[in-house]
Amino acid sequence: MLKIGINGLFLRKIDTGIGRVTKSLLEELVKLDKENTYFLYVDHRIDFRLPSNFRVRILSSSFYRREDLVKQTFWERISLAREVEKDQLDVFFSPYNSATRFKTVPNIVLLHDVIWKVLATTYLYNFRRRIYAQQTFEAVKIAKRILTVSEFSRKEIHKHLNLALERIQVIGAGVSEEFKPLEKNDRNLLKVLQKNNIDVPYIFYIGGFETRKNVALLLTAYAKLVKHYANNLKDRILVIGGEVPTVTNPLLEDAKGIAVSLGISDRVKFVGKLTDEELACLYNGSDFFVFPSLYEGFGLTVLEAMACGTPVIASQIGPIKEVAQDTVHYFHPEREDELVQAMNRFLTDQVVKEELRVRALNRARQFTWEKSAKILLEEFKKNAKNTSISNQ
């Protein structure tokens, strides 16, 4: 029997990509593993039902209450590391690239991407972020095993961190059971539309407001649809999900401000933070989903839309093409005209939309959190203390 530790810090940010991955993997481990003992380390109480072989350790940072990288660094480097060593674990897993290092416990890190390396000028805009990035990548380099979500990210990690490909294992990602096709008259779907005052057809986007997410391009392209293809667009609005940032920094786009400057604020609806159930309903209720991102490690929202049977227009970047293959309509993420034409085609060509929808549903079924969790469980066993690993 193994004593396995898990960094659950992002369970307080369930609406983020890392938070959702953490939650999904944890749910599957609960189902799969009744033998080993798990220690889940968090910085707050969590609303999560866990069986008897799971123990929760709450490590608060009482001396420093501001929510920033200083607090996170202290929690990862000192509070967490000290408690993990005290619990004498056999192996530890962090579902994101944390700055944690251990003296005696083998560390497995899930590195989703190397955005902070690839887009350093955008992401490392102050001293704190530069220091934290340096600490996390140093911690990743000395980890016993590195996991990632796609073959694209595996190659990027190899390239930018100069790590041997043999040290990096792809575990993929999955789709939660909430994301499935719904009838247009589904009661929950109608309730979510009513709650958000959506009573007309709409195009949907969710995925964040960082500059790499390219929301400005989507808004500009939609504005051109309004101006040049009004007969095809009709009364369709653009619905944007996710909590709109209230802070201003070089990393974030002011999506609301851009909509106002383009004169389309009356046709763009921001619906804010969503539960998985609400998100699934909004995927299902939309005419199609647009994902214009410039850089990703996987592209989970694209897969979710596919699983809901929602036609997708997405940027032709490596990880999206790896996941979606030939089931979505691609455009160059720096070509506004290509996105305008792609959206206009979806407004007028129902045959293409239906063909892609069917292919996407079949493709999405190949991705499950159970598959990812089974690979993860094997990695725990292979990399635990006193276990020799033939593939490293």
Legacy VTK file of the C-alpha trace (Angstrom):
# vtk DataFile Version 3.0
C-alpha trace
ASCII
DATASET POLYDATA
POINTS 392 float
0.000 0.000 0.000
1.306 3.436 -0.955
0.950 6.793 0.776
0.233 9.231 -2.063
0.090 13.016 -1.735
-1.803 15.367 -4.052
-1.541 19.146 -4.328
-5.179 20.302 -4.221
-4.510 24.052 -4.186
-6.487 24.686 -7.379
-9.629 23.054 -5.989
-10.444 26.583 -4.831
-10.425 27.649 -8.481
-12.681 25.010 -10.010
-13.631 27.291 -12.913
-10.017 27.394 -14.176
-8.520 24.779 -16.482
-6.131 23.467 -13.812
-8.921 23.445 -11.232
-11.147 21.359 -13.468
-8.341 18.931 -14.305
-7.524 18.538 -10.595
-11.167 17.898 -9.711
-11.723 15.448 -12.583
-8.602 13.375 -11.873
-9.413 13.292 -8.162
-12.952 12.060 -8.852
-11.611 9.222 -10.995
-8.920 8.237 -8.486
-11.648 7.955 -5.846
-13.453 5.445 -8.084
-10.354 3.519 -9.181
-8.232 3.163 -6.067
-9.569 1.744 -2.798
-6.218 0.347 -1.628
-3.709 3.177 -1.359
-3.894 6.022 1.161
-4.167 9.547 -0.202
-3.278 12.840 1.438
-4.949 15.841 -0.235
-3.255 19.143 0.623
-5.338 22.320 0.335
-5.311 25.825 1.785
-9.034 25.949 2.622
-11.965 23.671 3.389
-13.336 21.891 0.330
-16.818 20.675 -0.494
-15.763 17.287 -1.765
-16.954 13.860 -0.662
-14.000 11.554 -0.166
-13.819 7.903 0.950
-11.982 6.683 4.044
-8.655 6.158 2.238
-8.455 9.905 1.489
-7.292 12.378 4.124
-7.451 16.150 3.791
-4.662 18.365 5.108
-5.596 22.070 5.364
-2.483 24.245 5.342
-3.374 27.913 5.710
-1.040 30.848 5.151
-2.040 32.983 8.097
0.962 35.307 8.049
0.285 36.636 4.539
-3.315 37.061 3.416
-2.992 38.805 0.060
-3.873 36.420 -2.802
-0.789 36.625 -4.990
2.348 34.729 -5.986
4.142 35.565 -2.738
1.503 33.690 -0.758
1.402 30.849 -3.268
5.190 30.510 -3.266
5.322 30.380 0.535
2.562 27.743 0.585
4.253 25.574 -2.058
7.880 25.922 -0.987
7.477 25.914 2.808
4.046 24.919 4.184
3.364 22.125 1.713
6.919 20.792 1.503
7.239 20.645 5.310
3.924 18.808 5.787
4.584 16.318 2.982
7.967 15.358 4.439
6.347 15.011 7.880
3.700 12.630 6.470
6.471 10.431 5.013
4.782 9.876 1.677
5.863 7.364 -0.947
5.096 9.674 -3.869
3.614 13.143 -4.450
1.622 14.521 -7.371
1.108 18.160 -8.349
-1.488 18.713 -11.115
0.248 21.938 -12.148
3.797 23.285 -12.326
4.256 24.314 -8.698
7.473 25.508 -7.060
7.472 22.645 -4.526
10.615 20.588 -3.933
11.125 17.680 -1.570
14.196 16.165 0.057
12.981 12.580 0.307
9.641 12.278 -1.524
9.502 11.502 -5.292
7.649 14.288 -7.070
5.428 13.862 -10.152
4.402 17.077 -11.906
1.660 17.583 -14.490
2.971 20.352 -16.744
0.137 21.435 -19.026
2.232 23.712 -21.220
5.248 26.009 -21.273
3.371 29.232 -21.945
5.542 31.124 -19.478
8.551 30.197 -21.608
7.012 30.610 -25.061
5.250 33.893 -24.259
7.679 35.171 -21.636
7.470 38.831 -22.662
3.696 38.764 -22.116
3.482 36.599 -19.007
6.532 37.630 -17.022
5.667 41.305 -16.831
6.877 41.897 -13.259
9.607 40.733 -10.887
7.377 38.424 -8.836
6.179 36.516 -11.872
9.733 36.145 -13.202
10.982 34.758 -9.872
8.037 32.377 -9.525
8.461 31.116 -13.100
12.143 30.452 -12.473
11.344 28.513 -9.287
8.620 26.402 -10.922
10.725 25.415 -13.912
13.651 24.546 -11.650
11.290 22.345 -9.606
9.986 20.683 -12.776
13.498 19.893 -13.973
14.334 17.970 -10.803
10.954 16.185 -10.557
11.143 12.399 -10.789
8.519 12.260 -13.531
6.824 14.848 -15.745
3.329 14.334 -17.103
1.529 16.405 -19.691
-1.766 16.561 -21.568
-0.802 16.274 -25.237
1.955 15.158 -27.547
2.261 18.800 -28.622
3.029 19.854 -25.038
5.423 16.925 -24.605
7.507 18.208 -27.510
7.279 21.815 -26.287
8.515 20.812 -22.819
11.392 18.902 -24.411
12.257 21.887 -26.593
11.979 24.747 -24.092
13.130 23.035 -20.884
15.733 20.805 -22.529
14.316 17.664 -20.905
14.586 14.198 -22.432
11.392 13.006 -24.081
11.704 9.747 -22.119
11.071 11.669 -18.889
7.734 13.024 -20.133
4.533 10.949 -20.225
1.297 12.059 -21.932
-1.794 11.286 -19.848
-4.268 13.264 -21.971
-7.475 14.784 -20.650
-11.136 13.900 -20.677
-14.674 15.185 -20.738
-16.860 15.200 -17.642
-20.223 13.442 -17.899
-22.122 16.750 -17.830
-20.925 17.516 -21.349
-23.321 15.666 -23.640
-25.925 16.539 -26.280
-29.206 17.920 -24.954
-32.562 18.383 -26.658
-33.355 22.001 -27.510
-36.357 21.838 -25.179
-34.380 20.341 -22.286
-35.686 21.830 -19.037
-32.254 22.672 -17.606
-31.138 24.198 -20.896
-34.191 26.463 -21.023
-33.668 27.404 -17.379
-30.043 28.468 -18.010
-31.029 30.501 -21.066
-33.765 32.216 -19.069
-31.426 32.887 -16.140
-29.006 34.672 -18.494
-31.756 36.484 -20.451
-30.827 34.788 -23.710
-33.905 34.691 -25.941
-32.272 34.809 -29.394
-29.839 32.506 -31.280
-26.208 32.973 -30.316
-22.555 32.206 -31.041
-20.641 31.072 -27.962
-17.144 31.536 -26.542
-15.548 30.574 -23.240
-11.865 30.094 -22.519
-10.496 33.101 -20.664
-9.426 36.670 -21.335
-5.647 36.465 -21.470
-4.191 38.085 -24.571
-3.192 34.683 -26.003
-6.879 33.716 -25.963
-7.347 36.188 -28.825
-10.786 37.422 -27.745
-10.111 40.772 -29.441
-9.943 38.998 -32.814
-13.255 37.255 -32.136
-14.964 40.527 -31.204
-13.561 42.311 -34.255
-14.642 39.466 -36.554
-18.114 39.469 -35.024
-18.340 43.242 -35.549
-17.606 42.664 -39.252
-20.372 40.063 -39.401
-22.747 42.648 -37.976
-21.642 45.208 -40.563
-21.208 43.117 -43.719
-23.305 39.954 -43.241
-26.316 41.222 -41.311
-28.748 39.241 -43.480
-27.013 35.990 -42.547
-26.327 36.901 -38.933
-29.881 38.120 -38.320
-30.457 38.638 -34.582
-27.713 36.283 -33.385
-25.717 37.652 -30.485
-22.269 36.716 -29.197
-22.350 35.127 -25.735
-19.091 35.098 -23.764
-18.707 32.922 -20.686
-16.279 33.182 -17.792
-15.653 35.709 -15.069
-14.528 38.978 -16.622
-11.324 40.239 -14.932
-11.656 43.307 -12.752
-7.917 43.986 -12.638
-5.839 45.562 -15.375
-2.469 44.177 -16.416
-0.574 43.445 -19.656
-1.730 39.826 -19.584
-5.462 40.515 -19.918
-7.693 41.920 -22.634
-10.488 44.328 -21.788
-13.178 42.420 -23.678
-16.027 44.662 -22.517
-14.094 47.784 -23.485
-13.301 46.339 -26.915
-16.980 45.532 -27.502
-17.905 49.118 -26.627
-15.224 50.573 -28.925
-16.466 48.402 -31.807
-20.052 49.545 -31.257
-21.351 46.027 -30.589
-21.823 46.083 -26.805
-25.596 45.694 -27.274
-25.013 42.430 -29.157
-22.394 40.881 -26.853
-23.594 39.279 -23.623
-21.159 38.427 -20.836
-22.663 35.712 -18.641
-19.894 35.419 -16.046
-18.829 32.420 -14.011
-20.579 29.148 -14.879
-20.980 25.733 -13.303
-20.235 22.700 -15.497
-23.974 22.064 -15.788
-24.620 25.653 -16.929
-21.675 25.538 -19.311
-22.914 22.316 -20.910
-26.298 23.961 -21.437
-24.759 27.010 -23.103
-22.665 24.837 -25.433
-25.838 22.962 -26.389
-27.932 26.061 -26.851
-25.490 27.817 -29.177
-25.454 27.750 -32.966
-21.711 27.102 -32.810
-18.646 27.588 -30.626
-15.588 29.686 -31.553
-12.136 29.195 -30.038
-9.558 31.661 -31.463
-6.622 30.977 -29.101
-3.041 31.608 -30.188
-1.442 29.072 -27.829
-2.717 26.141 -25.749
-1.465 22.957 -24.179
-4.631 21.000 -24.950
-7.803 23.040 -25.533
-10.300 21.507 -23.101
-13.204 23.781 -24.020
-13.006 22.660 -27.653
-13.330 19.033 -26.540
-16.262 19.905 -24.270
-18.089 21.647 -27.094
-17.458 18.637 -29.347
-18.855 16.297 -26.681
-22.024 18.408 -26.535
-22.523 18.053 -30.286
-21.818 21.743 -30.852
-20.141 22.655 -34.175
-16.731 24.267 -33.573
-14.607 26.871 -35.324
-11.080 26.826 -33.883
-7.616 28.186 -34.531
-5.319 25.852 -36.438
-2.730 25.404 -33.693
-0.959 22.139 -32.874
-2.805 20.919 -29.774
-6.268 21.667 -31.173
-5.480 19.781 -34.383
-4.117 16.892 -32.302
-7.305 16.678 -30.213
-9.996 17.555 -32.747
-8.350 16.276 -35.939
-10.821 16.712 -38.848
-13.908 17.366 -36.729
-13.806 21.179 -36.515
-13.460 24.054 -38.982
-10.003 25.658 -38.695
-8.780 29.185 -39.331
-5.442 30.972 -38.905
-5.593 32.722 -35.499
-3.957 35.865 -36.873
-6.246 36.123 -39.899
-9.371 38.026 -38.978
-10.762 37.622 -42.499
-10.538 33.819 -42.219
-12.561 33.856 -39.006
-15.187 36.149 -40.537
-15.580 33.810 -43.515
-15.652 30.719 -41.303
-18.432 32.144 -39.128
-20.371 33.327 -42.169
-20.146 29.830 -43.654
-21.516 28.310 -40.445
-24.397 30.794 -40.636
-25.326 29.645 -44.131
-24.176 26.037 -44.577
-26.074 23.683 -42.262
-24.745 20.585 -44.071
-21.119 21.327 -43.149
-22.089 22.066 -39.557
-23.966 18.772 -39.246
-21.128 16.720 -40.780
-18.612 18.236 -38.357
-20.995 17.827 -35.422
-21.354 14.075 -35.978
-17.615 13.538 -36.462
-16.838 15.617 -33.368
-19.199 13.598 -31.181
-17.484 10.370 -32.185
-14.020 11.847 -31.644
-14.888 13.273 -28.210
-15.923 9.827 -26.948
-12.286 8.738 -27.168
-11.288 11.121 -24.355
-12.160 10.108 -20.803
-10.846 11.099 -17.401
-10.854 7.425 -16.483
-8.139 6.765 -19.099
-6.050 9.652 -17.783
-6.481 8.572 -14.151
-5.451 4.979 -14.941
-2.202 6.226 -16.493
-1.686 8.487 -13.484
-2.213 5.622 -11.050
0.401 3.542 -12.889
2.829 6.462 -12.666
2.293 6.595 -8.895
3.250 2.935 -8.631
6.266 3.201 -10.945
7.707 6.317 -9.327
7.101 5.625 -5.634
10.035 5.313 -3.241
12.328 2.342 -3.831
10.702 1.601 -7.187
12.998 1.235 -10.174
11.756 2.671 -13.440
12.852 1.075 -16.645
11.627 3.870 -18.916
13.552 6.747 -17.391
LINES 1 393
392 0 1 2 3 4 5 6 7 8 9 10 11 12 13 14 15 16 17 18 19 20 21 22 23 24 25 26 27 28 29 30 31 32 33 34 35 36 37 38 39 40 41 42 43 44 45 46 47 48 49 50 51 52 53 54 55 56 57 58 59 60 61 62 63 64 65 66 67 68 69 70 71 72 73 74 75 76 77 78 79 80 81 82 83 84 85 86 87 88 89 90 91 92 93 94 95 96 97 98 99 100 101 102 103 104 105 106 107 108 109 110 111 112 113 114 115 116 117 118 119 120 121 122 123 124 125 126 127 128 129 130 131 132 133 134 135 136 137 138 139 140 141 142 143 144 145 146 147 148 149 150 151 152 153 154 155 156 157 158 159 160 161 162 163 164 165 166 167 168 169 170 171 172 173 174 175 176 177 178 179 180 181 182 183 184 185 186 187 188 189 190 191 192 193 194 195 196 197 198 199 200 201 202 203 204 205 206 207 208 209 210 211 212 213 214 215 216 217 218 219 220 221 222 223 224 225 226 227 228 229 230 231 232 233 234 235 236 237 238 239 240 241 242 243 244 245 246 247 248 249 250 251 252 253 254 255 256 257 258 259 260 261 262 263 264 265 266 267 268 269 270 271 272 273 274 275 276 277 278 279 280 281 282 283 284 285 286 287 288 289 290 291 292 293 294 295 296 297 298 299 300 301 302 303 304 305 306 307 308 309 310 311 312 313 314 315 316 317 318 319 320 321 322 323 324 325 326 327 328 329 330 331 332 333 334 335 336 337 338 339 340 341 342 343 344 345 346 347 348 349 350 351 352 353 354 355 356 357 358 359 360 361 362 363 364 365 366 367 368 369 370 371 372 373 374 375 376 377 378 379 380 381 382 383 384 385 386 387 388 389 390 391
